[in-house]
């Protein structure tokens, strides 16, 4: 049974309608933005979800991801301010904020961001010396981020982070830096050791000084005590001499005997301990010593009597004879 032309026409119309509907429905995935162009001119941006456009008049232009994107910066050689050659690489984290600008303000967005980052990387690192370059990565990251983010703002892109991943100096330069670091460590150790020796010497000197001060104070105190003792001894001797003199003046023969006997014994002690090898004959008998003392007393009584007589009444005799007559010995008359 032949198909009628009207039925064929209806089928074709329905198929075209279905195709038109499907061509006008644009489902946009989450995290993406699509631009819409009408006769090649940008008119609007499609958000995530189901969107409708006018078939045959509008078409989807650029499909852009709005998620944060990681861009790898390849390794490149950089000459520092002190003419050292280093190799550096890194990563860039950026995010599209304005799909229209990212699609129509720059061609090949990722390549543009990559080239811009590499150029600023050489510029920033080339303005620094090697020591500062190796120890100030955060400063390099901050300067790079500021420069690249400012340059990409007209493109509707926000650069969130730029991280220098690795900085590699030449091998000979690394060895020289290691030797320099070792020399610096040795210098610090020598300085610390010298400071320790100096502090120890100062402490020892202070200790010796304090010991000498204490010793001098002790000697001064001892000398003061000794002088005070001698002074008191001298006062005692003076007082004893005064008392003996007063006793002699009063006619006390016992005082004279005591004084003369004390001097006699002291003189004998000095003579016995003298550092010589002479032989001295002295009357060692107790009776001789007492006789000598009796003779001295007799002389004293005679001096007190004056012109009244030869001695006191009674004519006392000493232990070895009359008073005034010493026993046999060095004092004996022939």
C-alpha positions in Angstrom: 0.0 0.0 0.0 1.7 3.2 -1.0 2.6 5.9 1.5 0.8 9.1 0.9 2.8 12.2 0.3 1.0 14.0 3.1 2.1 11.5 5.7 5.7 11.8 4.5 5.6 15.5 4.8 4.2 15.3 8.3 6.9 12.9 9.4 9.6 15.2 8.0 8.1 18.2 9.7 8.0 16.4 13.0 11.6 15.2 12.6 12.7 18.8 11.9 10.8 20.0 14.9 12.6 17.5 17.1 15.9 18.4 15.7 15.2 22.1 16.2 14.2 21.5 19.8 17.2 19.5 20.6 19.5 22.0 18.9 18.0 24.8 21.0 18.4 23.0 24.4 21.9 23.2 25.9 22.6 21.4 29.2 25.6 23.0 30.9 27.5 20.9 33.4 28.3 22.1 36.9 31.5 24.1 37.2 31.4 25.3 33.6 30.2 28.4 31.7 29.4 28.5 28.0 29.3 31.6 25.9 26.5 32.2 23.3 27.2 33.9 20.0 24.6 35.2 17.6 26.0 35.6 14.1 29.5 35.5 15.6 28.8 38.1 18.3 28.8 37.4 22.0 25.4 37.9 23.6 25.3 36.0 26.9 26.7 33.3 29.1 25.0 30.0 29.9 25.0 28.9 33.5 25.1 25.3 34.8 21.8 23.5 34.1 19.3 23.4 31.2 19.5 26.4 28.9 17.7 27.3 25.7 19.1 29.1 22.7 17.6 30.1 19.3 18.4 27.4 16.9 20.2 28.4 13.7 20.7 31.9 15.0 22.7 31.3 18.2 25.5 28.9 18.8 27.8 28.0 21.7 31.1 29.8 21.5 33.6 28.9 24.3 33.2 26.3 26.9 35.1 27.4 30.0 35.8 25.7 33.3 35.1 27.9 36.3 37.0 25.6 38.7 40.5 26.3 39.9 43.0 25.0 37.4 46.6 24.0 38.0 49.1 24.9 35.4 52.6 23.4 35.4 55.5 25.8 34.8 58.3 23.9 33.0 61.9 24.1 34.3 64.0 27.0 33.0 67.4 28.5 33.5 67.7 31.8 35.3 70.7 34.1 35.8 70.8 35.8 39.2 72.0 39.2 40.0 75.4 37.8 41.0 75.7 35.9 37.7 74.9 32.5 39.0 73.0 30.1 36.8 70.1 28.3 38.4 67.3 26.1 37.2 63.7 26.7 38.5 60.2 25.5 38.0 56.8 25.9 39.6 53.1 25.7 39.5 50.3 28.2 39.0 46.8 28.0 40.4 44.3 30.2 38.6 40.5 30.5 38.2 38.3 32.0 35.6 36.0 34.7 37.0 34.6 36.3 33.8 33.9 33.8 31.0 33.4 36.4 28.4 36.7 38.2 29.0 38.5 34.8 29.3 37.1 33.8 26.0 37.4 37.0 23.9 40.1 39.1 25.5 43.0 36.6 25.1 43.7 33.8 22.7 44.8 30.5 24.2 44.4 31.5 27.9 46.5 28.8 29.4 49.5 29.4 27.1 49.2 33.2 27.8 49.3 32.6 31.6 52.2 30.2 31.3 54.3 32.5 29.2 53.5 35.4 31.5 54.5 33.4 34.5 57.8 32.3 33.0 58.7 35.8 32.0 58.0 37.2 35.4 59.8 34.3 37.0 63.0 35.2 35.2 62.5 38.8 35.9 62.0 38.4 39.7 64.6 35.8 40.3 67.1 37.6 38.1 66.9 40.7 40.3 68.0 38.7 43.4 71.4 37.3 44.5 71.8 33.6 44.9 71.9 33.5 48.7 68.7 35.6 48.8 67.2 33.4 46.1 67.6 30.2 48.0 66.5 31.5 51.3 63.5 33.7 50.3 61.1 31.5 48.3 58.1 33.1 50.0 59.3 36.5 48.8 59.7 35.2 45.2 56.2 33.6 45.3 54.6 36.8 46.6 56.3 39.0 43.9 55.3 36.6 41.1 51.7 36.4 42.3 51.4 40.1 42.5 52.9 40.6 39.0 51.0 37.8 37.2 47.6 38.5 38.9 47.8 42.1 37.9 48.6 41.2 34.3 45.7 38.7 34.0 43.0 40.8 35.5 41.8 42.1 32.0 41.4 38.5 31.0 38.8 37.8 33.7 41.2 35.5 35.5 42.2 35.4 39.2 45.6 33.9 39.9 45.3 32.5 43.4 48.8 31.0 44.1 52.2 30.7 42.4 54.6 28.2 44.0 58.3 27.8 43.2 58.7 24.1 43.2 62.4 23.7 42.9 65.6 25.8 42.6 68.6 23.9 41.5 72.1 25.6 41.4 75.0 24.0 39.4 76.8 21.2 41.1 80.1 23.1 41.6 78.2 26.0 43.1 76.5 23.6 45.5 79.8 22.3 46.6 81.2 25.8 47.1 78.2 26.7 49.2 78.7 23.6 51.3 82.3 24.6 51.9 81.3 28.1 52.7 78.7 26.9 55.2 81.2 24.6 56.8 83.7 27.4 57.1 81.0 29.6 58.6 80.2 26.9 61.1 83.8 26.5 62.1 84.2 30.2 62.5 81.2 30.4 64.8 82.5 27.4 66.8 85.9 29.1 67.1 84.3 32.4 68.3 82.1 30.5 70.8 85.2 28.7 72.1 87.2 31.9 72.4 84.3 33.6 74.2 84.2 30.6 76.6 87.9 30.8 77.3 87.6 34.6 77.8 84.8 34.2 80.2 86.7 31.4 82.1 89.8 33.6 82.3 87.7 36.5 83.6 86.1 34.3 86.2 89.5 32.9 87.3 90.9 36.4 87.5 87.9 37.6 89.5 88.3 34.6 91.8 92.0 35.3 92.3 91.3 38.9 92.9 88.7 38.2 95.5 91.0 35.6 97.2 93.8 38.2 97.3 91.4 40.8 98.7 90.3 38.4 101.4 93.9 37.4 102.1 94.9 41.0 102.4 91.9 41.8 104.7 92.8 38.7 106.8 96.5 39.9 107.1 95.4 43.4 107.9 93.0 42.0 110.6 95.8 39.8 111.9 98.3 42.7 112.0 95.7 44.8 113.7 95.1 42.1 116.3 98.9 41.6 116.7 99.5 45.3 117.1 96.6 45.5 119.6 98.1 42.6 121.5 101.5 44.2 121.5 100.0 47.4 122.6 98.2 45.7 125.5 101.4 43.8 126.3 103.3 47.1 126.3 100.6 48.7 128.5 100.8 45.7 130.9 104.6 46.0 131.0 104.5 49.7 131.5 101.9 49.3 134.2 104.0 46.5 135.8 107.2 48.7 135.6 105.2 51.6 137.1 104.0 49.4 139.9 107.6 48.0 140.5 108.9 51.6 140.5 106.3 52.7 142.9 107.1 49.7 145.1 110.8 50.4 144.9 110.2 54.0 145.8 108.1 52.8 148.7 110.9 50.6 149.9 109.4 47.2 149.0 112.4 44.9 148.5 110.3 42.0 147.2 109.4 44.1 144.1 113.0 44.7 143.4 113.8 41.0 143.8 110.9 40.1 141.4 112.0 42.6 138.8 115.7 41.6 138.9 114.9 37.9 138.9 112.6 38.2 135.9 115.3 40.0 133.9 117.9 37.6 135.0 115.9 34.6 133.8 115.1 36.2 130.5 118.7 37.0 129.9 119.7 33.5 130.7 117.1 32.1 128.4 118.3 34.3 125.5 121.9 33.2 126.2 121.0 29.6 126.2 119.1 29.7 122.9 121.6 31.8 121.0 122.7 30.3 117.6 126.4 29.9 118.5 128.6 27.1 119.6 130.4 28.8 122.4 130.8 27.1 125.8 129.5 29.3 128.6 130.0 28.5 132.3 127.1 29.7 134.4 126.0 28.9 137.9 123.2 26.6 137.3 122.6 25.7 141.0 119.5 27.1 142.5 121.4 28.3 145.5 123.6 30.5 143.2 120.6 32.1 141.5 119.0 32.8 144.9 122.3 34.2 146.2 122.5 36.5 143.3 119.0 37.7 143.9 119.8 38.2 147.5 122.9 40.3 146.6 120.8 42.5 144.4 118.2 43.0 147.1 121.0 44.0 149.6 122.2 46.6 147.1 118.7 48.0 146.8 118.3 48.2 150.6 121.6 50.0 150.8 120.5 52.5 148.2 117.2 53.1 150.1 119.0 53.5 153.4 121.1 56.4 152.0 123.4 57.7 154.6 121.7 56.1 157.6 123.7 52.9 157.6 125.0 49.9 155.7 121.6 48.1 155.6 118.4 47.5 157.3 118.4 46.4 161.0 118.7 42.7 161.6 121.3 41.9 159.1 119.2 39.3 157.1 121.2 36.5 155.6 120.5 34.9 152.2 120.3 31.2 151.6 124.0 30.9 151.2 125.3 33.5 153.6 124.7 37.0 154.7 122.6 39.3 152.5 124.7 41.0 149.9 127.3 38.1 149.8 126.7 36.0 146.7 127.8 32.4 146.8 130.8 31.0 145.1 130.6 31.5 141.4 131.2 34.2 138.8 130.2 36.9 141.4 132.5 35.6 144.1 135.4 37.9 145.0 138.9 36.3 145.3 
